[in-house]
């Protein structure tokens, strides 16, 4: 079952750490957001494989936006 990795704060995608096809552990960083001059990792809520990346580096995202999908 697919699980969405969501932004927990409004900010800018500073770095995409994982790519489609990469394995990810629970609580492992998938994306790093920048907000208020601070870098904040967005972690996967489950272990699995990245099946989609729905953001680009430099993109502004809102709180709750889906950044990636883990299956």
mmCIF file as Biopython writes it, N, C-alpha, C and O atoms, coordinates in Angstrom:
data_model
#
loop_
_atom_site.group_PDB
_atom_site.id
_atom_site.type_symbol
_atom_site.label_atom_id
_atom_site.label_alt_id
_atom_site.label_comp_id
_atom_site.label_asym_id
_atom_site.label_entity_id
_atom_site.label_seq_id
_atom_site.pdbx_PDB_ins_code
_atom_site.Cartn_x
_atom_site.Cartn_y
_atom_site.Cartn_z
_atom_site.occupancy
_atom_site.B_iso_or_equiv
_atom_site.auth_seq_id
_atom_site.auth_asym_id
_atom_site.pdbx_PDB_model_num
ATOM 1   N N  . UNK A ? 1  ? 0.836  -1.175 0.000  1.0 0.0 1  A 1 
ATOM 2   C CA . UNK A ? 1  ? 0.000  0.000  0.000  1.0 0.0 1  A 1 
ATOM 3   C C  . UNK A ? 1  ? 0.886  1.246  0.000  1.0 0.0 1  A 1 
ATOM 4   O O  . UNK A ? 1  ? 1.839  1.342  0.774  1.0 0.0 1  A 1 
ATOM 5   N N  . UNK A ? 2  ? 0.565  2.187  -0.869 1.0 0.0 2  A 1 
ATOM 6   C CA . UNK A ? 2  ? 1.369  3.401  -1.012 1.0 0.0 2  A 1 
ATOM 7   C C  . UNK A ? 2  ? 1.119  4.358  0.154  1.0 0.0 2  A 1 
ATOM 8   O O  . UNK A ? 2  ? -0.001 4.488  0.646  1.0 0.0 2  A 1 
ATOM 9   N N  . UNK A ? 3  ? 2.188  5.019  0.578  1.0 0.0 3  A 1 
ATOM 10  C CA . UNK A ? 3  ? 2.124  6.001  1.660  1.0 0.0 3  A 1 
ATOM 11  C C  . UNK A ? 3  ? 2.715  7.310  1.160  1.0 0.0 3  A 1 
ATOM 12  O O  . UNK A ? 3  ? 3.792  7.325  0.564  1.0 0.0 3  A 1 
ATOM 13  N N  . UNK A ? 4  ? 2.011  8.400  1.403  1.0 0.0 4  A 1 
ATOM 14  C CA . UNK A ? 4  ? 2.492  9.719  0.986  1.0 0.0 4  A 1 
ATOM 15  C C  . UNK A ? 4  ? 3.459  10.292 2.011  1.0 0.0 4  A 1 
ATOM 16  O O  . UNK A ? 4  ? 3.257  10.169 3.219  1.0 0.0 4  A 1 
ATOM 17  N N  . UNK A ? 5  ? 4.509  10.918 1.506  1.0 0.0 5  A 1 
ATOM 18  C CA . UNK A ? 5  ? 5.446  11.665 2.348  1.0 0.0 5  A 1 
ATOM 19  C C  . UNK A ? 5  ? 5.071  13.123 2.163  1.0 0.0 5  A 1 
ATOM 20  O O  . UNK A ? 5  ? 5.188  13.661 1.062  1.0 0.0 5  A 1 
ATOM 21  N N  . UNK A ? 6  ? 4.618  13.768 3.235  1.0 0.0 6  A 1 
ATOM 22  C CA . UNK A ? 6  ? 4.079  15.131 3.148  1.0 0.0 6  A 1 
ATOM 23  C C  . UNK A ? 6  ? 4.979  16.155 3.831  1.0 0.0 6  A 1 
ATOM 24  O O  . UNK A ? 6  ? 5.665  15.860 4.810  1.0 0.0 6  A 1 
ATOM 25  N N  . UNK A ? 7  ? 4.953  17.359 3.286  1.0 0.0 7  A 1 
ATOM 26  C CA . UNK A ? 7  ? 5.668  18.474 3.905  1.0 0.0 7  A 1 
ATOM 27  C C  . UNK A ? 7  ? 5.024  18.784 5.251  1.0 0.0 7  A 1 
ATOM 28  O O  . UNK A ? 7  ? 3.797  18.807 5.358  1.0 0.0 7  A 1 
ATOM 29  N N  . UNK A ? 8  ? 5.826  19.019 6.267  1.0 0.0 8  A 1 
ATOM 30  C CA . UNK A ? 8  ? 5.303  19.333 7.594  1.0 0.0 8  A 1 
ATOM 31  C C  . UNK A ? 8  ? 5.359  20.836 7.878  1.0 0.0 8  A 1 
ATOM 32  O O  . UNK A ? 8  ? 5.013  21.286 8.970  1.0 0.0 8  A 1 
ATOM 33  N N  . UNK A ? 9  ? 5.797  21.596 6.883  1.0 0.0 9  A 1 
ATOM 34  C CA . UNK A ? 9  ? 5.910  23.047 7.025  1.0 0.0 9  A 1 
ATOM 35  C C  . UNK A ? 9  ? 5.945  23.650 5.623  1.0 0.0 9  A 1 
ATOM 36  O O  . UNK A ? 9  ? 6.366  22.988 4.674  1.0 0.0 9  A 1 
ATOM 37  N N  . UNK A ? 10 ? 5.512  24.884 5.487  1.0 0.0 10 A 1 
ATOM 38  C CA . UNK A ? 10 ? 5.633  25.599 4.222  1.0 0.0 10 A 1 
ATOM 39  C C  . UNK A ? 10 ? 7.092  25.997 4.043  1.0 0.0 10 A 1 
ATOM 40  O O  . UNK A ? 10 ? 7.719  26.505 4.973  1.0 0.0 10 A 1 
ATOM 41  N N  . UNK A ? 11 ? 7.629  25.768 2.857  1.0 0.0 11 A 1 
ATOM 42  C CA . UNK A ? 11 ? 9.027  26.110 2.611  1.0 0.0 11 A 1 
ATOM 43  C C  . UNK A ? 11 ? 9.430  25.855 1.176  1.0 0.0 11 A 1 
ATOM 44  O O  . UNK A ? 11 ? 8.588  25.726 0.286  1.0 0.0 11 A 1 
ATOM 45  N N  . UNK A ? 12 ? 10.721 25.784 0.970  1.0 0.0 12 A 1 
ATOM 46  C CA . UNK A ? 12 ? 11.303 25.532 -0.349 1.0 0.0 12 A 1 
ATOM 47  C C  . UNK A ? 12 ? 12.053 24.209 -0.305 1.0 0.0 12 A 1 
ATOM 48  O O  . UNK A ? 12 ? 12.755 23.916 0.662  1.0 0.0 12 A 1 
ATOM 49  N N  . UNK A ? 13 ? 11.899 23.409 -1.363 1.0 0.0 13 A 1 
ATOM 50  C CA . UNK A ? 13 ? 12.625 22.144 -1.448 1.0 0.0 13 A 1 
ATOM 51  C C  . UNK A ? 13 ? 14.095 22.498 -1.671 1.0 0.0 13 A 1 
ATOM 52  O O  . UNK A ? 13 ? 14.473 22.985 -2.736 1.0 0.0 13 A 1 
ATOM 53  N N  . UNK A ? 14 ? 14.906 22.249 -0.663 1.0 0.0 14 A 1 
ATOM 54  C CA . UNK A ? 14 ? 16.328 22.568 -0.727 1.0 0.0 14 A 1 
ATOM 55  C C  . UNK A ? 14 ? 17.099 21.442 -1.415 1.0 0.0 14 A 1 
ATOM 56  O O  . UNK A ? 14 ? 17.960 21.690 -2.260 1.0 0.0 14 A 1 
ATOM 57  N N  . UNK A ? 15 ? 16.773 20.180 -1.035 1.0 0.0 15 A 1 
ATOM 58  C CA . UNK A ? 15 ? 17.472 19.037 -1.616 1.0 0.0 15 A 1 
ATOM 59  C C  . UNK A ? 15 ? 16.563 17.814 -1.610 1.0 0.0 15 A 1 
ATOM 60  O O  . UNK A ? 15 ? 15.848 17.564 -0.640 1.0 0.0 15 A 1 
ATOM 61  N N  . UNK A ? 16 ? 16.598 17.059 -2.699 1.0 0.0 16 A 1 
ATOM 62  C CA . UNK A ? 16 ? 15.906 15.770 -2.762 1.0 0.0 16 A 1 
ATOM 63  C C  . UNK A ? 16 ? 16.960 14.708 -2.478 1.0 0.0 16 A 1 
ATOM 64  O O  . UNK A ? 16 ? 17.892 14.516 -3.259 1.0 0.0 16 A 1 
ATOM 65  N N  . UNK A ? 17 ? 16.802 14.030 -1.362 1.0 0.0 17 A 1 
ATOM 66  C CA . UNK A ? 17 ? 17.809 13.076 -0.888 1.0 0.0 17 A 1 
ATOM 67  C C  . UNK A ? 17 ? 17.660 11.719 -1.573 1.0 0.0 17 A 1 
ATOM 68  O O  . UNK A ? 17 ? 18.659 11.090 -1.920 1.0 0.0 17 A 1 
ATOM 69  N N  . UNK A ? 18 ? 16.431 11.267 -1.770 1.0 0.0 18 A 1 
ATOM 70  C CA . UNK A ? 18 ? 16.151 9.958  -2.363 1.0 0.0 18 A 1 
ATOM 71  C C  . UNK A ? 18 ? 15.576 10.129 -3.763 1.0 0.0 18 A 1 
ATOM 72  O O  . UNK A ? 18 ? 14.981 11.159 -4.081 1.0 0.0 18 A 1 
ATOM 73  N N  . UNK A ? 19 ? 15.758 9.117  -4.587 1.0 0.0 19 A 1 
ATOM 74  C CA . UNK A ? 19 ? 15.260 9.116  -5.968 1.0 0.0 19 A 1 
ATOM 75  C C  . UNK A ? 19 ? 14.298 7.950  -6.159 1.0 0.0 19 A 1 
ATOM 76  O O  . UNK A ? 19 ? 14.263 7.027  -5.345 1.0 0.0 19 A 1 
ATOM 77  N N  . UNK A ? 20 ? 13.518 7.993  -7.237 1.0 0.0 20 A 1 
ATOM 78  C CA . UNK A ? 20 ? 12.598 6.901  -7.554 1.0 0.0 20 A 1 
ATOM 79  C C  . UNK A ? 20 ? 13.409 5.606  -7.665 1.0 0.0 20 A 1 
ATOM 80  O O  . UNK A ? 20 ? 14.442 5.558  -8.333 1.0 0.0 20 A 1 
ATOM 81  N N  . UNK A ? 21 ? 12.923 4.569  -7.000 1.0 0.0 21 A 1 
ATOM 82  C CA . UNK A ? 21 ? 13.591 3.272  -7.001 1.0 0.0 21 A 1 
ATOM 83  C C  . UNK A ? 21 ? 14.477 3.036  -5.792 1.0 0.0 21 A 1 
ATOM 84  O O  . UNK A ? 21 ? 14.851 1.898  -5.511 1.0 0.0 21 A 1 
ATOM 85  N N  . UNK A ? 22 ? 14.819 4.109  -5.068 1.0 0.0 22 A 1 
ATOM 86  C CA . UNK A ? 22 ? 15.643 3.967  -3.868 1.0 0.0 22 A 1 
ATOM 87  C C  . UNK A ? 22 ? 14.841 3.343  -2.730 1.0 0.0 22 A 1 
ATOM 88  O O  . UNK A ? 22 ? 13.643 3.588  -2.591 1.0 0.0 22 A 1 
ATOM 89  N N  . UNK A ? 23 ? 15.513 2.539  -1.926 1.0 0.0 23 A 1 
ATOM 90  C CA . UNK A ? 23 ? 14.906 2.028  -0.692 1.0 0.0 23 A 1 
ATOM 91  C C  . UNK A ? 23 ? 15.020 3.105  0.375  1.0 0.0 23 A 1 
ATOM 92  O O  . UNK A ? 23 ? 15.961 3.898  0.383  1.0 0.0 23 A 1 
ATOM 93  N N  . UNK A ? 24 ? 14.045 3.118  1.275  1.0 0.0 24 A 1 
ATOM 94  C CA . UNK A ? 24 ? 14.048 4.091  2.360  1.0 0.0 24 A 1 
ATOM 95  C C  . UNK A ? 24 ? 13.598 3.395  3.644  1.0 0.0 24 A 1 
ATOM 96  O O  . UNK A ? 24 ? 12.682 2.572  3.624  1.0 0.0 24 A 1 
ATOM 97  N N  . UNK A ? 25 ? 14.239 3.727  4.744  1.0 0.0 25 A 1 
ATOM 98  C CA . UNK A ? 25 ? 13.859 3.195  6.055  1.0 0.0 25 A 1 
ATOM 99  C C  . UNK A ? 25 ? 12.856 4.143  6.704  1.0 0.0 25 A 1 
ATOM 100 O O  . UNK A ? 25 ? 12.766 5.317  6.344  1.0 0.0 25 A 1 
ATOM 101 N N  . UNK A ? 26 ? 12.117 3.621  7.650  1.0 0.0 26 A 1 
ATOM 102 C CA . UNK A ? 26 ? 11.212 4.477  8.410  1.0 0.0 26 A 1 
ATOM 103 C C  . UNK A ? 26 ? 12.038 5.560  9.103  1.0 0.0 26 A 1 
ATOM 104 O O  . UNK A ? 26 ? 13.103 5.275  9.652  1.0 0.0 26 A 1 
ATOM 105 N N  . UNK A ? 27 ? 11.554 6.790  9.078  1.0 0.0 27 A 1 
ATOM 106 C CA . UNK A ? 27 ? 12.194 7.959  9.685  1.0 0.0 27 A 1 
ATOM 107 C C  . UNK A ? 27 ? 13.479 8.391  8.978  1.0 0.0 27 A 1 
ATOM 108 O O  . UNK A ? 27 ? 14.247 9.178  9.531  1.0 0.0 27 A 1 
ATOM 109 N N  . UNK A ? 28 ? 13.725 7.891  7.767  1.0 0.0 28 A 1 
ATOM 110 C CA . UNK A ? 28 ? 14.876 8.332  6.975  1.0 0.0 28 A 1 
ATOM 111 C C  . UNK A ? 28 ? 14.472 9.528  6.114  1.0 0.0 28 A 1 
ATOM 112 O O  . UNK A ? 28 ? 13.366 9.561  5.573  1.0 0.0 28 A 1 
ATOM 113 N N  . UNK A ? 29 ? 15.359 10.501 5.988  1.0 0.0 29 A 1 
ATOM 114 C CA . UNK A ? 29 ? 15.075 11.707 5.210  1.0 0.0 29 A 1 
ATOM 115 C C  . UNK A ? 29 ? 14.888 11.369 3.732  1.0 0.0 29 A 1 
ATOM 116 O O  . UNK A ? 29 ? 15.659 10.609 3.147  1.0 0.0 29 A 1 
ATOM 117 N N  . UNK A ? 30 ? 13.845 11.956 3.148  1.0 0.0 30 A 1 
ATOM 118 C CA . UNK A ? 30 ? 13.566 11.808 1.720  1.0 0.0 30 A 1 
ATOM 119 C C  . UNK A ? 30 ? 13.842 13.131 1.012  1.0 0.0 30 A 1 
ATOM 120 O O  . UNK A ? 30 ? 14.409 13.162 -0.081 1.0 0.0 30 A 1 
ATOM 121 N N  . UNK A ? 31 ? 13.431 14.218 1.655  1.0 0.0 31 A 1 
ATOM 122 C CA . UNK A ? 31 ? 13.573 15.573 1.109  1.0 0.0 31 A 1 
ATOM 123 C C  . UNK A ? 31 ? 14.012 16.480 2.249  1.0 0.0 31 A 1 
ATOM 124 O O  . UNK A ? 31 ? 13.676 16.238 3.408  1.0 0.0 31 A 1 
ATOM 125 N N  . UNK A ? 32 ? 14.759 17.516 1.919  1.0 0.0 32 A 1 
ATOM 126 C CA . UNK A ? 32 ? 15.111 18.531 2.913  1.0 0.0 32 A 1 
ATOM 127 C C  . UNK A ? 32 ? 14.483 19.841 2.485  1.0 0.0 32 A 1 
ATOM 128 O O  . UNK A ? 32 ? 14.723 20.328 1.380  1.0 0.0 32 A 1 
ATOM 129 N N  . UNK A ? 33 ? 13.672 20.410 3.373  1.0 0.0 33 A 1 
ATOM 130 C CA . UNK A ? 33 ? 13.034 21.709 3.121  1.0 0.0 33 A 1 
ATOM 131 C C  . UNK A ? 33 ? 13.821 22.809 3.799  1.0 0.0 33 A 1 
ATOM 132 O O  . UNK A ? 33 ? 14.477 22.588 4.817  1.0 0.0 33 A 1 
ATOM 133 N N  . UNK A ? 34 ? 13.747 23.997 3.222  1.0 0.0 34 A 1 
ATOM 134 C CA . UNK A ? 34 ? 14.330 25.181 3.843  1.0 0.0 34 A 1 
ATOM 135 C C  . UNK A ? 34 ? 13.179 26.126 4.166  1.0 0.0 34 A 1 
ATOM 136 O O  . UNK A ? 34 ? 12.355 26.439 3.306  1.0 0.0 34 A 1 
ATOM 137 N N  . UNK A ? 35 ? 13.135 26.567 5.395  1.0 0.0 35 A 1 
ATOM 138 C CA . UNK A ? 35 ? 12.118 27.512 5.830  1.0 0.0 35 A 1 
ATOM 139 C C  . UNK A ? 35 ? 12.725 28.361 6.936  1.0 0.0 35 A 1 
ATOM 140 O O  . UNK A ? 35 ? 13.349 27.837 7.858  1.0 0.0 35 A 1 
ATOM 141 N N  . UNK A ? 36 ? 12.545 29.643 6.844  1.0 0.0 36 A 1 
ATOM 142 C CA . UNK A ? 36 ? 13.081 30.578 7.839  1.0 0.0 36 A 1 
ATOM 143 C C  . UNK A ? 36 ? 14.592 30.378 8.018  1.0 0.0 36 A 1 
ATOM 144 O O  . UNK A ? 36 ? 15.109 30.446 9.133  1.0 0.0 36 A 1 
ATOM 145 N N  . UNK A ? 37 ? 15.288 30.130 6.906  1.0 0.0 37 A 1 
ATOM 146 C CA . UNK A ? 37 ? 16.747 29.941 6.881  1.0 0.0 37 A 1 
ATOM 147 C C  . UNK A ? 37 ? 17.213 28.722 7.670  1.0 0.0 37 A 1 
ATOM 148 O O  . UNK A ? 37 ? 18.374 28.640 8.073  1.0 0.0 37 A 1 
ATOM 149 N N  . UNK A ? 38 ? 16.293 27.769 7.888  1.0 0.0 38 A 1 
ATOM 150 C CA . UNK A ? 38 ? 16.635 26.519 8.567  1.0 0.0 38 A 1 
ATOM 151 C C  . UNK A ? 38 ? 16.361 25.365 7.620  1.0 0.0 38 A 1 
ATOM 152 O O  . UNK A ? 38 ? 15.396 25.398 6.857  1.0 0.0 38 A 1 
ATOM 153 N N  . UNK A ? 39 ? 17.205 24.346 7.667  1.0 0.0 39 A 1 
ATOM 154 C CA . UNK A ? 39 ? 17.005 23.140 6.871  1.0 0.0 39 A 1 
ATOM 155 C C  . UNK A ? 39 ? 16.305 22.095 7.734  1.0 0.0 39 A 1 
ATOM 156 O O  . UNK A ? 39 ? 16.754 21.781 8.836  1.0 0.0 39 A 1 
ATOM 157 N N  . UNK A ? 40 ? 15.193 21.556 7.215  1.0 0.0 40 A 1 
ATOM 158 C CA . UNK A ? 40 ? 14.408 20.594 7.971  1.0 0.0 40 A 1 
ATOM 159 C C  . UNK A ? 40 ? 14.154 19.347 7.135  1.0 0.0 40 A 1 
ATOM 160 O O  . UNK A ? 40 ? 13.539 19.438 6.073  1.0 0.0 40 A 1 
ATOM 161 N N  . UNK A ? 41 ? 14.617 18.182 7.593  1.0 0.0 41 A 1 
ATOM 162 C CA . UNK A ? 41 ? 14.368 16.956 6.833  1.0 0.0 41 A 1 
ATOM 163 C C  . UNK A ? 41 ? 12.897 16.542 6.900  1.0 0.0 41 A 1 
ATOM 164 O O  . UNK A ? 41 ? 12.233 16.695 7.925  1.0 0.0 41 A 1 
ATOM 165 N N  . UNK A ? 42 ? 12.418 16.021 5.788  1.0 0.0 42 A 1 
ATOM 166 C CA . UNK A ? 42 ? 11.086 15.414 5.738  1.0 0.0 42 A 1 
ATOM 167 C C  . UNK A ? 42 ? 11.347 13.915 5.648  1.0 0.0 42 A 1 
ATOM 168 O O  . UNK A ? 42 ? 11.951 13.435 4.689  1.0 0.0 42 A 1 
ATOM 169 N N  . UNK A ? 43 ? 10.890 13.191 6.648  1.0 0.0 43 A 1 
ATOM 170 C CA . UNK A ? 43 ? 11.218 11.775 6.781  1.0 0.0 43 A 1 
ATOM 171 C C  . UNK A ? 43 ? 10.065 10.883 6.343  1.0 0.0 43 A 1 
ATOM 172 O O  . UNK A ? 43 ? 8.896  11.260 6.422  1.0 0.0 43 A 1 
ATOM 173 N N  . UNK A ? 44 ? 10.422 9.705  5.884  1.0 0.0 44 A 1 
ATOM 174 C CA . UNK A ? 44 ? 9.419  8.730  5.477  1.0 0.0 44 A 1 
ATOM 175 C C  . UNK A ? 44 ? 8.734  8.144  6.715  1.0 0.0 44 A 1 
ATOM 176 O O  . UNK A ? 44 ? 9.407  7.768  7.675  1.0 0.0 44 A 1 
ATOM 177 N N  . UNK A ? 45 ? 7.407  8.064  6.698  1.0 0.0 45 A 1 
ATOM 178 C CA . UNK A ? 45 ? 6.702  7.472  7.846  1.0 0.0 45 A 1 
ATOM 179 C C  . UNK A ? 45 ? 6.758  5.940  7.852  1.0 0.0 45 A 1 
ATOM 180 O O  . UNK A ? 45 ? 6.407  5.309  8.850  1.0 0.0 45 A 1 
ATOM 181 N N  . UNK A ? 46 ? 7.200  5.340  6.733  1.0 0.0 46 A 1 
ATOM 182 C CA . UNK A ? 46 ? 7.270  3.881  6.615  1.0 0.0 46 A 1 
ATOM 183 C C  . UNK A ? 46 ? 8.539  3.478  5.861  1.0 0.0 46 A 1 
ATOM 184 O O  . UNK A ? 46 ? 9.150  4.296  5.173  1.0 0.0 46 A 1 
ATOM 185 N N  . UNK A ? 47 ? 8.919  2.221  5.998  1.0 0.0 47 A 1 
ATOM 186 C CA . UNK A ? 47 ? 10.016 1.674  5.196  1.0 0.0 47 A 1 
ATOM 187 C C  . UNK A ? 47 ? 9.438  1.182  3.869  1.0 0.0 47 A 1 
ATOM 188 O O  . UNK A ? 47 ? 8.288  0.746  3.810  1.0 0.0 47 A 1 
ATOM 189 N N  . UNK A ? 48 ? 10.227 1.255  2.821  1.0 0.0 48 A 1 
ATOM 190 C CA . UNK A ? 48 ? 9.767  0.783  1.518  1.0 0.0 48 A 1 
ATOM 191 C C  . UNK A ? 48 ? 10.646 1.289  0.403  1.0 0.0 48 A 1 
ATOM 192 O O  . UNK A ? 48 ? 11.836 1.542  0.590  1.0 0.0 48 A 1 
ATOM 193 N N  . UNK A ? 49 ? 10.039 1.436  -0.771 1.0 0.0 49 A 1 
ATOM 194 C CA . UNK A ? 49 ? 10.749 1.899  -1.953 1.0 0.0 49 A 1 
ATOM 195 C C  . UNK A ? 49 ? 10.064 3.168  -2.464 1.0 0.0 49 A 1 
ATOM 196 O O  . UNK A ? 49 ? 8.836  3.248  -2.494 1.0 0.0 49 A 1 
ATOM 197 N N  . UNK A ? 50 ? 10.864 4.154  -2.864 1.0 0.0 50 A 1 
ATOM 198 C CA . UNK A ? 50 ? 10.320 5.399  -3.418 1.0 0.0 50 A 1 
ATOM 199 C C  . UNK A ? 50 ? 9.747  5.086  -4.804 1.0 0.0 50 A 1 
ATOM 200 O O  . UNK A ? 50 ? 10.467 4.614  -5.683 1.0 0.0 50 A 1 
ATOM 201 N N  . UNK A ? 51 ? 8.459  5.349  -4.993 1.0 0.0 51 A 1 
ATOM 202 C CA . UNK A ? 51 ? 7.830  5.096  -6.293 1.0 0.0 51 A 1 
ATOM 203 C C  . UNK A ? 51 ? 7.543  6.389  -7.055 1.0 0.0 51 A 1 
ATOM 204 O O  . UNK A ? 51 ? 7.393  6.368  -8.277 1.0 0.0 51 A 1 
ATOM 205 N N  . UNK A ? 52 ? 7.468  7.508  -6.345 1.0 0.0 52 A 1 
ATOM 206 C CA . UNK A ? 52 ? 7.235  8.801  -6.998 1.0 0.0 52 A 1 
ATOM 207 C C  . UNK A ? 52 ? 7.920  9.905  -6.204 1.0 0.0 52 A 1 
ATOM 208 O O  . UNK A ? 52 ? 7.960  9.872  -4.974 1.0 0.0 52 A 1 
ATOM 209 N N  . UNK A ? 53 ? 8.457  10.880 -6.928 1.0 0.0 53 A 1 
ATOM 210 C CA . UNK A ? 53 ? 8.919  12.137 -6.334 1.0 0.0 53 A 1 
ATOM 211 C C  . UNK A ? 53 ? 8.037  13.210 -6.971 1.0 0.0 53 A 1 
ATOM 212 O O  . UNK A ? 53 ? 8.012  13.338 -8.195 1.0 0.0 53 A 1 
ATOM 213 N N  . UNK A ? 54 ? 7.326  13.968 -6.171 1.0 0.0 54 A 1 
ATOM 214 C CA . UNK A ? 54 ? 6.359  14.937 -6.691 1.0 0.0 54 A 1 
ATOM 215 C C  . UNK A ? 54 ? 6.787  16.386 -6.470 1.0 0.0 54 A 1 
ATOM 216 O O  . UNK A ? 54 ? 5.947  17.283 -6.402 1.0 0.0 54 A 1 
ATOM 217 N N  . UNK A ? 55 ? 8.085  16.608 -6.358 1.0 0.0 55 A 1 
ATOM 218 C CA . UNK A ? 55 ? 8.577  17.972 -6.181 1.0 0.0 55 A 1 
ATOM 219 C C  . UNK A ? 55 ? 9.917  18.107 -6.893 1.0 0.0 55 A 1 
ATOM 220 O O  . UNK A ? 55 ? 10.524 17.117 -7.303 1.0 0.0 55 A 1 
ATOM 221 N N  . UNK A ? 56 ? 10.358 19.333 -7.029 1.0 0.0 56 A 1 
ATOM 222 C CA . UNK A ? 56 ? 11.651 19.634 -7.645 1.0 0.0 56 A 1 
ATOM 223 C C  . UNK A ? 56 ? 12.445 20.518 -6.703 1.0 0.0 56 A 1 
ATOM 224 O O  . UNK A ? 56 ? 11.872 21.283 -5.928 1.0 0.0 56 A 1 
ATOM 225 N N  . UNK A ? 57 ? 13.774 20.413 -6.771 1.0 0.0 57 A 1 
ATOM 226 C CA . UNK A ? 57 ? 14.610 21.294 -5.954 1.0 0.0 57 A 1 
ATOM 227 C C  . UNK A ? 57 ? 14.338 22.743 -6.353 1.0 0.0 57 A 1 
ATOM 228 O O  . UNK A ? 57 ? 14.257 23.071 -7.536 1.0 0.0 57 A 1 
ATOM 229 N N  . UNK A ? 58 ? 14.199 23.601 -5.346 1.0 0.0 58 A 1 
ATOM 230 C CA . UNK A ? 58 ? 13.908 25.012 -5.568 1.0 0.0 58 A 1 
ATOM 231 C C  . UNK A ? 58 ? 12.424 25.343 -5.589 1.0 0.0 58 A 1 
ATOM 232 O O  . UNK A ? 58 ? 12.046 26.514 -5.608 1.0 0.0 58 A 1 
ATOM 233 N N  . UNK A ? 59 ? 11.594 24.327 -5.587 1.0 0.0 59 A 1 
ATOM 234 C CA . UNK A ? 59 ? 10.141 24.514 -5.628 1.0 0.0 59 A 1 
ATOM 235 C C  . UNK A ? 59 ? 9.605  24.918 -4.259 1.0 0.0 59 A 1 
ATOM 236 O O  . UNK A ? 59 ? 10.033 24.381 -3.237 1.0 0.0 59 A 1 
ATOM 237 N N  . UNK A ? 60 ? 8.670  25.862 -4.239 1.0 0.0 60 A 1 
ATOM 238 C CA . UNK A ? 60 ? 7.977  26.223 -3.001 1.0 0.0 60 A 1 
ATOM 239 C C  . UNK A ? 60 ? 6.850  25.229 -2.771 1.0 0.0 60 A 1 
ATOM 240 O O  . UNK A ? 60 ? 6.130  24.872 -3.704 1.0 0.0 60 A 1 
ATOM 241 N N  . UNK A ? 61 ? 6.696  24.781 -1.529 1.0 0.0 61 A 1 
ATOM 242 C CA . UNK A ? 61 ? 5.630  23.835 -1.186 1.0 0.0 61 A 1 
ATOM 243 C C  . UNK A ? 61 ? 4.899  24.323 0.056  1.0 0.0 61 A 1 
ATOM 244 O O  . UNK A ? 61 ? 5.464  25.007 0.910  1.0 0.0 61 A 1 
ATOM 245 N N  . UNK A ? 62 ? 3.644  23.955 0.129  1.0 0.0 62 A 1 
ATOM 246 C CA . UNK A ? 62 ? 2.801  24.295 1.272  1.0 0.0 62 A 1 
ATOM 247 C C  . UNK A ? 62 ? 2.811  23.156 2.290  1.0 0.0 62 A 1 
ATOM 248 O O  . UNK A ? 62 ? 3.109  22.010 1.955  1.0 0.0 62 A 1 
ATOM 249 N N  . UNK A ? 63 ? 2.488  23.483 3.514  1.0 0.0 63 A 1 
ATOM 250 C CA . UNK A ? 63 ? 2.327  22.482 4.567  1.0 0.0 63 A 1 
ATOM 251 C C  . UNK A ? 63 ? 1.301  21.449 4.111  1.0 0.0 63 A 1 
ATOM 252 O O  . UNK A ? 63 ? 0.202  21.815 3.693  1.0 0.0 63 A 1 
ATOM 253 N N  . UNK A ? 64 ? 1.643  20.178 4.187  1.0 0.0 64 A 1 
ATOM 254 C CA . UNK A ? 64 ? 0.735  19.108 3.794  1.0 0.0 64 A 1 
ATOM 255 C C  . UNK A ? 64 ? 0.879  18.647 2.350  1.0 0.0 64 A 1 
ATOM 256 O O  . UNK A ? 64 ? 0.251  17.664 1.958  1.0 0.0 64 A 1 
ATOM 257 N N  . UNK A ? 65 ? 1.689  19.331 1.554  1.0 0.0 65 A 1 
ATOM 258 C CA . UNK A ? 65 ? 1.893  18.936 0.155  1.0 0.0 65 A 1 
ATOM 259 C C  . UNK A ? 65 ? 2.558  17.563 0.087  1.0 0.0 65 A 1 
ATOM 260 O O  . UNK A ? 65 ? 3.438  17.253 0.890  1.0 0.0 65 A 1 
ATOM 261 N N  . UNK A ? 66 ? 2.134  16.745 -0.874 1.0 0.0 66 A 1 
ATOM 262 C CA . UNK A ? 66 ? 2.755  15.434 -1.072 1.0 0.0 66 A 1 
ATOM 263 C C  . UNK A ? 66 ? 4.063  15.637 -1.826 1.0 0.0 66 A 1 
ATOM 264 O O  . UNK A ? 66 ? 4.073  16.161 -2.940 1.0 0.0 66 A 1 
ATOM 265 N N  . UNK A ? 67 ? 5.159  15.221 -1.214 1.0 0.0 67 A 1 
ATOM 266 C CA . UNK A ? 67 ? 6.484  15.383 -1.806 1.0 0.0 67 A 1 
ATOM 267 C C  . UNK A ? 67 ? 6.967  14.107 -2.480 1.0 0.0 67 A 1 
ATOM 268 O O  . UNK A ? 67 ? 7.688  14.164 -3.476 1.0 0.0 67 A 1 
ATOM 269 N N  . UNK A ? 68 ? 6.576  12.962 -1.944 1.0 0.0 68 A 1 
ATOM 270 C CA . UNK A ? 68 ? 7.014  11.676 -2.475 1.0 0.0 68 A 1 
ATOM 271 C C  . UNK A ? 68 ? 6.002  10.608 -2.079 1.0 0.0 68 A 1 
ATOM 272 O O  . UNK A ? 68 ? 5.159  10.819 -1.207 1.0 0.0 68 A 1 
ATOM 273 N N  . UNK A ? 69 ? 6.104  9.461  -2.736 1.0 0.0 69 A 1 
ATOM 274 C CA . UNK A ? 69 ? 5.249  8.316  -2.433 1.0 0.0 69 A 1 
ATOM 275 C C  . UNK A ? 69 ? 6.157  7.109  -2.184 1.0 0.0 69 A 1 
ATOM 276 O O  . UNK A ? 69 ? 7.071  6.836  -2.962 1.0 0.0 69 A 1 
ATOM 277 N N  . UNK A ? 70 ? 5.893  6.392  -1.088 1.0 0.0 70 A 1 
ATOM 278 C CA . UNK A ? 70 ? 6.634  5.181  -0.720 1.0 0.0 70 A 1 
ATOM 279 C C  . UNK A ? 70 ? 5.692  3.999  -0.790 1.0 0.0 70 A 1 
ATOM 280 O O  . UNK A ? 70 ? 4.568  4.068  -0.294 1.0 0.0 70 A 1 
ATOM 281 N N  . UNK A ? 71 ? 6.141  2.910  -1.405 1.0 0.0 71 A 1 
ATOM 282 C CA . UNK A ? 71 ? 5.314  1.718  -1.499 1.0 0.0 71 A 1 
ATOM 283 C C  . UNK A ? 71 ? 6.023  0.554  -0.828 1.0 0.0 71 A 1 
ATOM 284 O O  . UNK A ? 71 ? 5.493  -0.556 -0.795 1.0 0.0 71 A 1 
#
